[in-house]
C-alpha cells in the first residue's frame, strides 16, 4: 500500500469541516507527535567528552538528536576545547544568559555550537552566581566575545579571562541589568531622554545617586576659557592706560 500525499489525505477532512462551517485541521495538527527528552548518557559524543574531560559533564539529554549538556564551571574550558578540536564543533552559534532567582546559583550561561560535517548541534549550560565568574570561551571560539559581553551587560554575569568585559548595548554607569527578573518592567527613571556625553560625579541614569561616570580627563570648557581671557585682557588694558595717564 503506497503512502498518500499529506495534502491529499487532508482534503476529505477539510471538505467535511467546510460543510459544517468549521475549518478542519490537517492530520499532523489534529494529533501532533511531540518529541520527548531522553537520557543521552550513552551517546557516543557524551562518552567521548566524559573520557577526555572526567567529571566535567554533569548530565546529558537529547531532543530529536540535539544534545543538551550541563557542564561544571571548572570543566567548561576543557569541554569547549574537546568539542572544537576533537569532535569537530568549530562553528560557534551563540551564547546567552538565563536568570533563575530562586536557585542557589541564579544564572545559567547557555552556549550553542554546531558541527558542519555531521550537521549536529550541541547546547551546554554552565551555572553560576552573581559574584562567581565563568571561564570565558573566547580563547576557544572567538565568536563568543560579543555574546559574552551581552550576557554581562544584560545580566551582570562575569567572565574570567574575557579580553574586553565592558557593556556592549548600554553605556557604562547604567543602573542595573535589564534582563534580571527583578528589573522593573516599566524601566528606570532616567530623568531625561537624551544623555550628556559626560556625567558629573553625582549624576547618571538616576539623578543624584552617583551612578554616573566620568572620563579621566574631560574636555576643557573652551567657551568659558575664551571669555575669561577676554576679561583678563580688558583688565590689563585698563591698568596700562591708568599708569600712563598717571
C-alpha positions as a LaTeX table, in Angstrom:
\begin{tabular}{lrrr}
\hline
Residue & $x$ (\AA) & $y$ (\AA) & $z$ (\AA) \\
\hline
Unk1 & 0.00 & 0.00 & 0.00 \\
Unk2 & 1.51 & 3.28 & $-1.10$ \\
Unk3 & 1.66 & 6.24 & 1.24 \\
Unk4 & $-0.80$ & 9.03 & 0.49 \\
Unk5 & 0.30 & 12.55 & $-0.13$ \\
Unk6 & $-0.34$ & 14.54 & 3.10 \\
Unk7 & $-2.23$ & 17.24 & 1.23 \\
Unk8 & $-4.44$ & 14.68 & $-0.49$ \\
Unk9 & $-5.08$ & 12.93 & 2.84 \\
Unk10 & $-6.16$ & 16.22 & 4.40 \\
Unk11 & $-8.72$ & 17.05 & 1.69 \\
Unk12 & $-11.62$ & 14.81 & 2.92 \\
Unk13 & $-11.33$ & 16.21 & 6.45 \\
Unk14 & $-11.19$ & 19.76 & 5.13 \\
Unk15 & $-14.24$ & 19.19 & 2.90 \\
Unk16 & $-16.20$ & 17.64 & 5.79 \\
Unk17 & $-15.32$ & 20.58 & 8.01 \\
Unk18 & $-16.29$ & 23.05 & 5.31 \\
Unk19 & $-19.77$ & 21.51 & 5.10 \\
Unk20 & $-20.23$ & 22.08 & 8.85 \\
Unk21 & $-18.79$ & 25.57 & 8.65 \\
Unk22 & $-15.73$ & 24.57 & 10.65 \\
Unk23 & $-12.19$ & 24.77 & 9.33 \\
Unk24 & $-10.76$ & 21.26 & 9.75 \\
Unk25 & $-7.16$ & 20.72 & 10.80 \\
Unk26 & $-4.83$ & 18.53 & 8.76 \\
Unk27 & $-3.93$ & 15.18 & 10.41 \\
Unk28 & $-0.47$ & 16.33 & 11.52 \\
Unk29 & $-2.09$ & 19.17 & 13.51 \\
Unk30 & $-5.00$ & 17.17 & 14.89 \\
Unk31 & $-2.69$ & 14.65 & 16.54 \\
Unk32 & 0.82 & 16.14 & 16.64 \\
Unk33 & 3.69 & 13.99 & 17.84 \\
Unk34 & 5.60 & 15.91 & 20.50 \\
Unk35 & 9.23 & 14.81 & 20.82 \\
Unk36 & 10.43 & 13.85 & 24.29 \\
Unk37 & 13.69 & 14.45 & 26.10 \\
Unk38 & 15.64 & 11.26 & 26.57 \\
Unk39 & 18.70 & 10.48 & 28.66 \\
Unk40 & 21.82 & 10.68 & 26.48 \\
Unk41 & 24.38 & 9.32 & 28.90 \\
Unk42 & 25.32 & 6.56 & 26.45 \\
Unk43 & 25.60 & 8.84 & 23.42 \\
Unk44 & 28.98 & 8.41 & 21.70 \\
Unk45 & 29.71 & 12.12 & 21.86 \\
Unk46 & 28.91 & 12.26 & 25.58 \\
Unk47 & 31.10 & 9.21 & 26.25 \\
Unk48 & 33.93 & 10.86 & 24.34 \\
Unk49 & 33.58 & 14.05 & 26.38 \\
Unk50 & 33.49 & 12.16 & 29.66 \\
Unk51 & 36.55 & 10.23 & 28.62 \\
Unk52 & 38.54 & 13.38 & 27.76 \\
Unk53 & 37.06 & 15.60 & 30.50 \\
Unk54 & 36.25 & 13.44 & 33.55 \\
Unk55 & 33.59 & 14.89 & 35.90 \\
Unk56 & 33.04 & 17.92 & 33.63 \\
Unk57 & 29.66 & 16.81 & 32.22 \\
Unk58 & 27.06 & 16.64 & 34.99 \\
Unk59 & 24.13 & 15.47 & 32.83 \\
Unk60 & 23.22 & 14.86 & 29.21 \\
Unk61 & 19.84 & 14.72 & 27.47 \\
Unk62 & 18.77 & 14.64 & 23.86 \\
Unk63 & 15.81 & 16.05 & 21.94 \\
Unk64 & 15.47 & 14.74 & 18.40 \\
Unk65 & 19.23 & 14.15 & 18.26 \\
Unk66 & 20.25 & 17.58 & 19.62 \\
Unk67 & 22.33 & 17.23 & 22.76 \\
Unk68 & 21.86 & 19.38 & 25.85 \\
Unk69 & 24.63 & 19.14 & 28.43 \\
Unk70 & 25.11 & 20.56 & 31.91 \\
Unk71 & 28.78 & 21.37 & 32.40 \\
Unk72 & 30.68 & 22.41 & 35.53 \\
Unk73 & 32.43 & 25.77 & 35.67 \\
Unk74 & 35.73 & 24.05 & 36.37 \\
Unk75 & 35.39 & 21.82 & 33.32 \\
Unk76 & 33.93 & 24.36 & 30.90 \\
Unk77 & 37.18 & 25.18 & 29.09 \\
Unk78 & 38.14 & 21.53 & 28.75 \\
Unk79 & 34.72 & 20.61 & 27.35 \\
Unk80 & 34.78 & 23.55 & 24.91 \\
Unk81 & 38.28 & 22.65 & 23.66 \\
Unk82 & 37.34 & 18.99 & 23.22 \\
Unk83 & 34.15 & 19.86 & 21.35 \\
Unk84 & 36.06 & 22.04 & 18.91 \\
Unk85 & 39.40 & 20.30 & 18.48 \\
Unk86 & 38.46 & 16.62 & 18.94 \\
Unk87 & 34.80 & 16.43 & 17.95 \\
Unk88 & 34.58 & 18.97 & 15.12 \\
Unk89 & 32.25 & 21.59 & 16.61 \\
Unk90 & 34.08 & 24.52 & 15.07 \\
Unk91 & 31.05 & 26.69 & 14.33 \\
Unk92 & 30.07 & 28.85 & 17.29 \\
Unk93 & 26.36 & 29.68 & 17.03 \\
Unk94 & 25.51 & 31.77 & 20.07 \\
Unk95 & 25.68 & 32.28 & 23.82 \\
Unk96 & 23.00 & 33.66 & 26.11 \\
Unk97 & 22.19 & 34.13 & 29.76 \\
Unk98 & 19.22 & 33.00 & 31.83 \\
Unk99 & 18.08 & 34.13 & 35.27 \\
Unk100 & 16.55 & 31.85 & 37.93 \\
Unk101 & 16.47 & 33.98 & 41.12 \\
Unk102 & 15.16 & 31.14 & 43.32 \\
Unk103 & 18.16 & 28.91 & 42.63 \\
Unk104 & 21.27 & 28.88 & 44.77 \\
Unk105 & 23.23 & 29.84 & 41.66 \\
Unk106 & 20.77 & 32.07 & 39.89 \\
Unk107 & 22.36 & 32.35 & 36.43 \\
Unk108 & 22.99 & 30.00 & 33.55 \\
Unk109 & 25.20 & 30.70 & 30.57 \\
Unk110 & 23.99 & 28.71 & 27.58 \\
Unk111 & 26.29 & 28.03 & 24.62 \\
Unk112 & 25.25 & 26.62 & 21.23 \\
Unk113 & 27.79 & 25.08 & 18.85 \\
Unk114 & 27.43 & 23.18 & 15.59 \\
Unk115 & 29.31 & 20.53 & 13.66 \\
Unk116 & 29.00 & 21.34 & 9.96 \\
Unk117 & 30.26 & 17.93 & 8.82 \\
Unk118 & 27.85 & 15.82 & 10.89 \\
Unk119 & 25.12 & 18.53 & 10.99 \\
Unk120 & 24.76 & 18.05 & 14.72 \\
Unk121 & 24.02 & 20.71 & 17.31 \\
Unk122 & 25.13 & 20.78 & 20.94 \\
Unk123 & 23.93 & 23.04 & 23.71 \\
Unk124 & 25.81 & 23.16 & 27.01 \\
Unk125 & 24.88 & 25.11 & 30.11 \\
Unk126 & 27.03 & 26.44 & 32.96 \\
Unk127 & 25.51 & 27.58 & 36.27 \\
Unk128 & 26.97 & 30.48 & 38.22 \\
Unk129 & 26.16 & 33.11 & 40.84 \\
Unk130 & 26.29 & 36.90 & 40.95 \\
Unk131 & 29.86 & 37.14 & 42.23 \\
Unk132 & 31.31 & 34.00 & 40.63 \\
Unk133 & 32.96 & 34.31 & 37.23 \\
Unk134 & 32.50 & 31.79 & 34.41 \\
Unk135 & 35.57 & 30.98 & 32.30 \\
Unk136 & 35.38 & 32.95 & 29.06 \\
Unk137 & 35.36 & 30.74 & 25.97 \\
Unk138 & 36.74 & 33.44 & 23.67 \\
Unk139 & 40.06 & 31.59 & 23.62 \\
Unk140 & 38.30 & 28.58 & 22.04 \\
Unk141 & 35.75 & 30.32 & 19.82 \\
Unk142 & 36.44 & 33.98 & 19.03 \\
Unk143 & 32.76 & 34.37 & 18.20 \\
Unk144 & 31.96 & 34.10 & 21.92 \\
Unk145 & 33.32 & 37.61 & 22.52 \\
Unk146 & 30.27 & 39.76 & 21.87 \\
Unk147 & 27.62 & 37.28 & 23.17 \\
Unk148 & 29.51 & 37.03 & 26.48 \\
Unk149 & 29.66 & 40.82 & 26.69 \\
Unk150 & 25.91 & 40.94 & 26.10 \\
Unk151 & 25.31 & 38.42 & 28.91 \\
Unk152 & 27.45 & 40.64 & 31.15 \\
Unk153 & 25.59 & 43.76 & 30.02 \\
Unk154 & 22.08 & 42.35 & 30.45 \\
Unk155 & 22.54 & 40.06 & 33.49 \\
Unk156 & 25.79 & 41.10 & 35.15 \\
Unk157 & 27.33 & 37.66 & 34.58 \\
Unk158 & 31.11 & 37.76 & 34.98 \\
Unk159 & 33.51 & 36.05 & 32.57 \\
Unk160 & 37.04 & 35.33 & 33.72 \\
Unk161 & 39.67 & 35.89 & 31.04 \\
Unk162 & 37.45 & 37.88 & 28.67 \\
Unk163 & 39.57 & 40.35 & 26.63 \\
Unk164 & 37.13 & 43.29 & 26.95 \\
Unk165 & 34.37 & 42.72 & 29.50 \\
Unk166 & 32.55 & 46.03 & 29.05 \\
Unk167 & 28.93 & 46.85 & 28.31 \\
Unk168 & 28.01 & 46.42 & 24.66 \\
Unk169 & 24.39 & 47.63 & 24.37 \\
Unk170 & 24.14 & 50.04 & 27.30 \\
Unk171 & 26.50 & 52.74 & 28.49 \\
Unk172 & 28.98 & 52.40 & 31.34 \\
Unk173 & 27.29 & 53.56 & 34.51 \\
Unk174 & 23.82 & 52.25 & 33.58 \\
Unk175 & 21.94 & 51.43 & 36.75 \\
Unk176 & 21.13 & 47.71 & 36.90 \\
Unk177 & 20.82 & 44.78 & 34.49 \\
Unk178 & 17.66 & 44.85 & 32.33 \\
Unk179 & 17.14 & 41.08 & 31.89 \\
Unk180 & 17.29 & 40.20 & 35.56 \\
Unk181 & 13.88 & 39.17 & 36.86 \\
Unk182 & 13.74 & 41.93 & 39.48 \\
Unk183 & 14.39 & 44.71 & 36.96 \\
Unk184 & 11.20 & 46.84 & 36.74 \\
Unk185 & 9.21 & 46.12 & 33.58 \\
Unk186 & 8.38 & 49.83 & 33.25 \\
Unk187 & 12.10 & 50.65 & 33.15 \\
Unk188 & 14.01 & 53.04 & 35.37 \\
Unk189 & 13.53 & 56.75 & 35.92 \\
Unk190 & 16.29 & 58.27 & 33.88 \\
Unk191 & 15.03 & 61.83 & 34.16 \\
Unk192 & 15.96 & 62.60 & 30.52 \\
Unk193 & 15.55 & 61.10 & 27.11 \\
Unk194 & 18.95 & 62.26 & 25.88 \\
Unk195 & 22.04 & 61.81 & 27.99 \\
Unk196 & 25.08 & 64.10 & 28.06 \\
Unk197 & 28.37 & 62.79 & 26.78 \\
Unk198 & 29.95 & 63.29 & 30.21 \\
Unk199 & 28.26 & 62.84 & 33.58 \\
Unk200 & 29.16 & 64.76 & 36.69 \\
Unk201 & 30.20 & 62.85 & 39.83 \\
Unk202 & 26.66 & 62.91 & 41.26 \\
Unk203 & 24.76 & 62.33 & 38.02 \\
Unk204 & 23.76 & 59.34 & 35.96 \\
Unk205 & 20.75 & 57.34 & 34.77 \\
Unk206 & 19.09 & 58.05 & 38.13 \\
Unk207 & 19.86 & 61.63 & 39.04 \\
Unk208 & 21.63 & 62.25 & 42.32 \\
Unk209 & 22.55 & 58.67 & 43.26 \\
Unk210 & 26.09 & 58.68 & 41.93 \\
Unk211 & 25.59 & 56.12 & 39.17 \\
Unk212 & 27.21 & 58.28 & 36.52 \\
Unk213 & 30.77 & 58.07 & 35.21 \\
Unk214 & 33.48 & 60.47 & 34.18 \\
Unk215 & 36.37 & 60.08 & 31.80 \\
Unk216 & 39.88 & 60.65 & 33.28 \\
Unk217 & 40.31 & 63.99 & 31.50 \\
Unk218 & 37.04 & 65.53 & 30.28 \\
Unk219 & 37.45 & 68.24 & 27.64 \\
Unk220 & 38.22 & 71.74 & 28.86 \\
Unk221 & 35.34 & 74.25 & 28.74 \\
Unk222 & 36.65 & 76.09 & 25.70 \\
Unk223 & 33.96 & 78.78 & 25.67 \\
Unk224 & 34.42 & 79.71 & 29.33 \\
Unk225 & 38.20 & 79.87 & 28.91 \\
Unk226 & 37.84 & 82.26 & 25.95 \\
Unk227 & 35.56 & 84.54 & 27.95 \\
Unk228 & 37.98 & 84.65 & 30.90 \\
Unk229 & 40.84 & 85.54 & 28.52 \\
Unk230 & 38.85 & 88.45 & 27.14 \\
Unk231 & 38.10 & 89.71 & 30.64 \\
Unk232 & 41.75 & 89.41 & 31.64 \\
Unk233 & 42.87 & 91.23 & 28.51 \\
Unk234 & 40.43 & 94.09 & 29.20 \\
Unk235 & 41.65 & 94.44 & 32.77 \\
Unk236 & 45.27 & 94.59 & 31.58 \\
Unk237 & 44.48 & 97.31 & 29.07 \\
Unk238 & 42.74 & 99.40 & 31.71 \\
Unk239 & 45.64 & 99.13 & 34.10 \\
Unk240 & 48.14 & 100.17 & 31.41 \\
Unk241 & 46.12 & 103.24 & 30.48 \\
Unk242 & 45.84 & 104.26 & 34.14 \\
Unk243 & 49.58 & 104.03 & 34.69 \\
Unk244 & 50.43 & 106.04 & 31.54 \\
Unk245 & 47.99 & 108.80 & 32.46 \\
Unk246 & 49.47 & 108.99 & 35.92 \\
\hline
\end{tabular}
